Amino acid sequence: MFKEERFSGWYDKNYKILLIIPVIIVLASLIYIGVFYAQNGDIMYKDVSLKGGTSMTIDGNVDTTSLEKNLPSYFSDVSFRKLTDVTTGNKVALIIEASAKPEELKAKISELGVNLTDENSSTEFTGPSLSAGFYKQLMIALVISFVLMSCVIFLLFKSFIPSIAVIFAAFSDILIPLVILDMFGVTISSAGIAAFLMLIGYSVDTDILLTTRALKKVEGTLNHRIFGAFSTGMMMTGTALAAVLPAFLIISGLPDSFRQIFLILSLGLFVDIFSTWLTNASIIKWYCIKHNIK
Amino acid sequence: MKITWKIWLLAIVLILSVLAIAPWHYFDSGVLVKSVEKNSTAYDSGIRSGMVITSINGKAIKNLEEYNNFASTNFISNSSQKLITNTNNGEFIFLANNLSLVVAKVPKSNLKTGLDLSGGARALVQAANASLTKDQVNDLVSITTERFNAFGLSDIAIKSVSDLSGQNYMLIEIAGSTATELKDLLESQGKFEAKVGNDTVFIGGDRDITYVGVSGQDAGIYSCDQGSSNSYYCEFRFVISLSEKASQRQADVTSNLSVNLSSGGRYLEKPLDLFVDDNLLDSLQIGADLKGRATTSIQISGSGTGATQQDAYKDAQASMKKLQTILKTGSLPYKLEIVKLDTISPALGKEFTKNLVYLALLVFGIISVMLLIRYKRMKVTGAVVLTMFSEALITLAVATLLKQNLDAASIAGIIAGMGTGVNDQIVILSESFNKEDTHVKIKERIKRALFVIMGAFFTIIAAMVPLFWAGAGMLRGFALTTIIGVTAGILITRPAFADMVEQIKGD
C-alpha cells in the first residue's frame, strides 16, 4: 500500500505538471495524424471492408511459398497474414487480401496449386463504391456517437469544465489507439471502427466515477476521494481488460474482425488509465480547488 | 439470506431466458423439413414443413449427412420407389423418384447462429443501374424469397436494409456453404424466353406457365452416358403447361412455318429456342403435327456434365432445378449487383464456436481470481460471476426473441457488455465495502453508485445508437447485443446484485 499522506503532498505540488504529459501526447498524436493524412490521404490504413476488395482466409497449414512469390505479380497490392495458434505455435490459417474480385483471386490461387473449396476457405468481398460509402457513414456515426456522448456528459454534470475534462479523456482514448495502429501499419476494418464507437461508451465510466466522487461526495479530502476513485477505477479497467484482452491475445481461430474489436478496446482501455488518472484527475482537482470543493 | 423481490425478478427472468433459448433441443436428432414441393407425392402424402424426419424405409436419419447419404445412394436412377418416412408427426408413405424436400439440420436450440458460427454466405445486393426505393426493395425481397424457396435453398434469411445516406439494399444470408448457388441465382436475372425465330412464344413466370413438373413422371434425369474417357453427361427433362394465351401464341407462330423433311424427321423449319438471360439454352425441334395447334403441354430438356456419373447427375439435377425455378418465378425486376459478399467456411465457424466457449471460461476465471484477490470473499466473487452469466444469458434470450442472428460482431457486443457490467458491479462493491464512509447508510451509497452506473449506461447507448443505420446495418448485431446487455444490467441484474451485496454485507 502506498503512503497516502506522503503521496498527497507530492500530488498537490505536481498535479499540474502531470496534466502536461497527456496534453503533449495528444498534441503529438494530432501532429502525427496530420502528417499521416498528408502522406496517405486518410487518417488510417483501411482494410478491404473499407477500401473495397477481397479478403480470403484459407484454413489449415497451407504451404504459402508459391502464393507469396507469385501472387504479387498479378495483384500489386496483395498482402498476406498468417494466423497462428498461440498455445501450439501451429499455423491455423492464411489471410490473403487484394483489391480484386473473389473469383479473380480464387482462380489465381487455384492456378498456383492451392485447392480452394467452400469448406476450407472463407471470403469477404466488398465492392469499391459500397466500401467508400461504408467508411463515410461509419465516420459520421463516430462523430454522432461522440456528440451524443458529450450531450449525456453535459446533462449528467451540468458544469462546463468537468464535462469537457471527461470529453477530452474520451477523445484521447480514441486518438491515441488510432495513432498506435497507424504506427504499426495495422489495417482497420469496419468492425474496428465499431470498436472505436464502443470505446466512446466504454472508456468514460471511470471518468464518470472520478468526476462524481470528486464533485459530489462530502466526506474525506479531495485527494482521498480521488485516490479512492483511482483504486476502484483501476479495478474496473483491470477487469474490463480481463474481459477483452484474452479475446485478442489467447484465442486463435476467431474471425479477424472479432479480434480487431478487442485489440482496439484493449488499447483504448490501456490509454484510458492515463487519460483518466493523469488528464481528467488533474483537471478535476484544479477545478475543485478553484471552486472550493474540498 | 433474504430473497428480495429484485432477486426474485432476476430468477424469474433467468428461467424465462432458458425457456426462450430452449437448450434441451441439443439432444434432438433427425432432419428438419424446410419446404415441400407442392406438386410432389411427398406433399400429397401429408409431409409439411416444420416436421422432423427420423427415419426413411427403416433406416435411421440422425443428421443431414445421413439424409444426404440416403438421397445420393437411393435416387441415382429415375425409377420411383416406395418411401416409408417416419417423422415426429407420424408415418408417411409415398412413391417417388426423389424426395422433393428441402431439409436442414434440426436446430440445437432456439438461438439463431449467424454465419460466423455456422458457416454460410451473406450478400448485400443492389440494382445494377438504378437506385431503388424502400418499396421496390421490399418487392425485390419477396420475389427473391420466392425464387430461393423454389430453388430449394434452406436456412435463408432475406430482408431489406438501408443505410445512413438513404440507400436501400437487400441482405441475404444463407447457412451452409452455398455461396456459388447464391451468386448464380442473384447474378442471373433469370429472364426466360421461348422463341421461334424472332417471335416470343412464352416467357418465365405464372402469366404464361401454369404448371412446372418437379417429380414423378413429370420431371427427372432420364439417361446418363459416358461422353469421352473423363466426362459423363446426364439428360434431364420436365413437363410444363402453358396458359391458353401462350399456347394460342405458339399456334399462331407455328401456323406460318413450313415442314422441313430434309432433317430425317417431320419437323417444322424453325426450332423452339429457349433463352435464359439472352443466352441460348436449348433448341427443341417442333414436330410437324404441332403446326398451328394450340398445345398446352411442353417438354423441356437439358443436360449436366461431370467427371464421374454421380457428378454429371448432380450437375443435371442442379441445372434442372435452376431452370424450373426461373420458369416458375419469372425474371427478377432488376439486374442485380452483389456489392458485398462474405462466405465463411463451416470449419472456421466450428473453430470459432469452440473458441468462444474457451474464451468465456477464461474470462470468467480471470475475473473471479481478480475479485477474490481484491475482496477476499467467495460470496462476492460468486455474486459477480452469477451476474455476468445472467447478463450474457438474458442478452442471448432477448436476441433470440428478436430473431437476431448471432454473428461475430453480436458476440463481441455480448462480451463488451459483460465487461461494462463487471465495471458497474465494482462501483457498487466499492461503495458498499467502503470502510470509512460508515456514517452514510449502505442504501444511500448504493444510490450514489447507481448514479455513476446510469451515467455510464446512457453514454454507451449514445455511442451505439448510430451503428443501427451506418453501413447498411451490417454492424447492427454489435450495437443491439451491447444495448440489450447494458439495459438488462440496469433494469434487472444490477438492482438484484445490489441487494445481494447488501445481504452479503449484512452476513
Contacts between the chains, C-beta under 8 A, distances in Angstrom:
chain1	res1	chain2	res2	distance
A	57	B	345	7.9
A	57	B	348	6.7
A	59	B	345	6.1
A	59	B	347	5.3
A	59	B	348	5.8
A	59	B	351	7.8
A	92	B	351	7.7
A	93	B	348	7.5
A	102	B	341	6.6
A	118	B	177	3.4
A	118	B	178	7.7
A	118	B	179	6.0
A	118	B	180	7.3
A	118	B	343	6.6
A	118	B	345	6.4
A	119	B	177	6.4
A	119	B	345	5.6
A	119	B	346	6.7
A	119	B	347	6.1
A	120	B	345	6.1
A	120	B	347	6.7
A	121	B	343	7.9
A	121	B	345	5.8
A	122	B	342	7.6
A	122	B	343	5.7
A	122	B	344	4.5
A	122	B	345	4.9
A	122	B	348	5.3
A	123	B	179	7.6
A	123	B	341	7.0
A	123	B	342	6.7
A	123	B	343	4.9
A	124	B	341	7.9
A	124	B	342	4.6
A	125	B	338	7.7
A	125	B	340	6.5
A	125	B	341	4.4
A	125	B	342	7.0
A	126	B	339	7.4
A	126	B	340	4.9
A	127	B	337	7.5
A	127	B	338	7.6
A	127	B	339	4.1
A	127	B	340	6.5
A	129	B	339	7.1
A	130	B	124	7.0
A	130	B	126	7.9
A	130	B	339	4.0
A	130	B	340	5.8
A	133	B	163	7.0
A	133	B	165	6.4
A	133	B	167	6.9
A	134	B	470	7.8
A	134	B	471	4.4
A	134	B	472	7.6
A	134	B	474	7.7
A	136	B	165	7.7
A	137	B	163	5.8
A	137	B	164	4.4
A	137	B	165	6.5
A	137	B	469	7.8
A	137	B	470	4.3
A	137	B	471	5.5
A	138	B	470	5.2
A	138	B	471	5.6
A	140	B	164	6.1
A	140	B	466	7.5
A	140	B	470	6.9
A	141	B	164	7.1
A	141	B	466	3.7
A	141	B	467	5.9
A	141	B	469	7.7
A	141	B	470	3.8
A	141	B	471	7.9
A	142	B	466	7.8
A	144	B	465	8.0
A	144	B	466	4.3
A	145	B	462	6.5
A	145	B	463	4.3
A	145	B	464	7.5
A	145	B	465	7.6
A	145	B	466	5.3
A	145	B	467	8.0
A	148	B	462	3.5
A	148	B	463	7.1
A	148	B	465	6.9
A	148	B	466	7.6
A	149	B	459	4.9
A	149	B	462	4.8
A	149	B	463	5.5
A	151	B	462	7.1
A	152	B	455	7.2
A	152	B	458	4.6
A	152	B	459	5.1
A	152	B	462	5.1
A	153	B	455	7.8
A	153	B	459	6.9
A	156	B	455	4.7
A	156	B	458	7.6
A	190	B	471	5.7
A	190	B	474	6.7
A	190	B	475	6.5
A	191	B	408	7.7
A	191	B	409	5.9
A	191	B	412	7.5
A	191	B	475	6.7
A	191	B	478	7.4
A	194	B	409	6.8
A	194	B	467	5.9
A	194	B	475	4.6
A	194	B	478	5.2
A	194	B	479	7.7
A	195	B	412	8.0
A	197	B	463	5.2
A	197	B	464	6.7
A	197	B	466	7.1
A	197	B	467	6.0
A	198	B	416	5.6
A	198	B	460	7.9
A	198	B	463	6.6
A	198	B	464	7.2
A	198	B	478	7.6
A	198	B	482	6.8
A	200	B	459	7.2
A	200	B	462	7.9
A	200	B	463	4.1
A	201	B	420	7.6
A	201	B	456	7.6
A	201	B	459	4.9
A	201	B	460	3.4
A	201	B	461	7.6
A	201	B	462	7.0
A	201	B	463	3.6
A	201	B	464	6.5
A	201	B	482	7.9
A	202	B	416	6.7
A	202	B	419	7.2
A	202	B	420	6.3
A	202	B	460	7.2
A	204	B	456	6.9
A	204	B	459	5.0
A	205	B	420	6.8
A	205	B	423	5.4
A	205	B	424	7.6
A	205	B	427	7.9
A	205	B	452	7.2
A	205	B	455	7.6
A	205	B	456	3.8
A	205	B	459	7.5
A	206	B	423	7.9
A	208	B	452	5.3
A	208	B	455	4.2
A	208	B	456	5.7
A	208	B	459	7.5
A	209	B	427	6.1
A	209	B	452	5.0
A	212	B	448	7.3
A	212	B	451	6.1
A	212	B	452	5.2
A	212	B	455	7.3
A	216	B	448	7.3
A	216	B	451	7.7
A	217	B	448	7.7
A	219	B	436	7.2
A	219	B	437	5.8
A	219	B	439	7.4
A	219	B	440	7.1
A	220	B	436	6.6
A	220	B	437	8.0
A	228	B	430	7.7
A	228	B	434	7.4
A	231	B	430	7.6
A	232	B	426	6.2
A	232	B	427	6.5
A	232	B	430	3.9
A	235	B	370	7.5
A	235	B	374	5.9
A	235	B	426	5.2
A	235	B	430	7.5
A	236	B	422	7.6
A	236	B	423	4.2
A	236	B	426	4.9
A	236	B	427	7.1
A	238	B	370	6.1
A	239	B	367	5.3
A	239	B	370	5.8
A	239	B	371	7.5
A	239	B	419	7.4
A	239	B	422	4.6
A	239	B	423	6.8
A	239	B	426	6.5
A	240	B	419	4.5
A	240	B	420	7.3
A	240	B	422	6.8
A	240	B	423	5.7
A	242	B	363	6.5
A	242	B	366	4.3
A	242	B	367	5.2
A	242	B	370	6.2
A	243	B	363	5.2
A	243	B	367	6.8
A	243	B	415	6.1
A	243	B	416	7.7
A	243	B	418	5.9
A	243	B	419	3.7
A	243	B	422	6.5
A	244	B	415	6.9
A	244	B	416	7.0
A	244	B	419	5.9
A	246	B	359	6.1
A	246	B	362	5.0
A	246	B	363	6.0
A	246	B	366	6.9
A	247	B	359	5.6
A	247	B	363	7.8
A	247	B	412	7.7
A	247	B	415	6.3
A	250	B	359	7.9
A	250	B	362	6.7
A	251	B	355	4.7
A	251	B	358	6.3
A	251	B	359	5.0
A	251	B	362	7.8
A	252	B	355	7.2
A	253	B	348	7.2
A	253	B	351	4.0
A	253	B	352	6.3
A	253	B	354	7.7
A	253	B	355	5.2
A	254	B	352	5.7
A	254	B	355	5.7
A	254	B	356	7.9
A	254	B	408	7.2
A	255	B	116	5.5
A	255	B	344	7.5
A	255	B	348	7.4
A	255	B	352	6.4
A	255	B	408	4.6
A	257	B	408	5.9
A	257	B	409	6.9
A	258	B	116	7.5
A	258	B	352	7.8
A	258	B	408	4.1
A	258	B	409	7.5
A	258	B	411	7.2
A	258	B	412	5.6
A	261	B	409	7.4
A	261	B	412	4.5
A	261	B	416	7.6
A	261	B	478	7.6
A	262	B	412	7.1
A	262	B	415	7.8
A	265	B	416	6.6
A	265	B	419	7.8
